[in-house]
Amino acid sequence: DTEVTQTPKHLVMGMTNKKSLKCEQHMGHRAMYWYKQKAKKPPELMFVYSYEKLSINESVPSRFSPECPNSSLLNLHLHALQPEDSALYLCASSQDRRKGTHGYTFGSGTRLTVV
Amino acid sequence: GIQVEQSPPDLILQEGANSTLRCNFSDSVNNLQWFHQNPWGQLINLFYIPSGTKQNGRLSATTVATERYSLLYISSSQTTDSGVYFCAVRRYSTLTFGKGTMLLVSP
């Protein structure tokens, strides 16, 4: 299995809702990442988990809350989002955040719309 | 942080044409990847190429790490090659993307 699976593929939520994005990989990778991508822009790093511990938080607002329950799963909990948070949210994994010979593998993303 | 510049920003080709995309980076890197993002948003890994040359079908890539650039070659382009091509580099622990090249291949 060489895939990163993200659910849901599409999500529409109100500004008072609470929702979660899920990401799963079974490649034995020990680093997992959340990226945010706005239209016509490159992906921007949000969070890095290494060996199930949060190692990098790129000054992301607290309305985004990551969680890594185990080495295969990564969640992103959303609460009280703003319309400007609408974007494509991409999950990725790699063997190790500092090593690895095969680079990063990305999921197909969750397209989030905040209304 | 490390700077990644891609050129050209936009490219329009007739089906069957060849093209070269360039990626320049400002510092030494541990990893360089080329991705194709299709219209549905999927980032597809084309090459992991921190140095040297690799080929996969109609695509090939070359990275000259000492001169801090990488090239992606697309030969005999097809309409399905349309999309955005990103170069991304890793220095230490995080992957940084260039702004991408938007490619449109017309029939």
Interface residues (C-beta under 8 A of the other chain):
Chain A: Y33 Q37 K41 P42 P43 E44 L45 V48 S50 S55 I56 L88 L90 A92 R97 R98 G100 T101 H102 G103 Y104 T105 F106 S108 G109 R111
Chain B: N30 N31 Q33 F35 W40 G41 Q42 L43 N45 Y48 F86 A88 R90 Y92 S93 T94 L95 T96 F97 G98 K99 G100
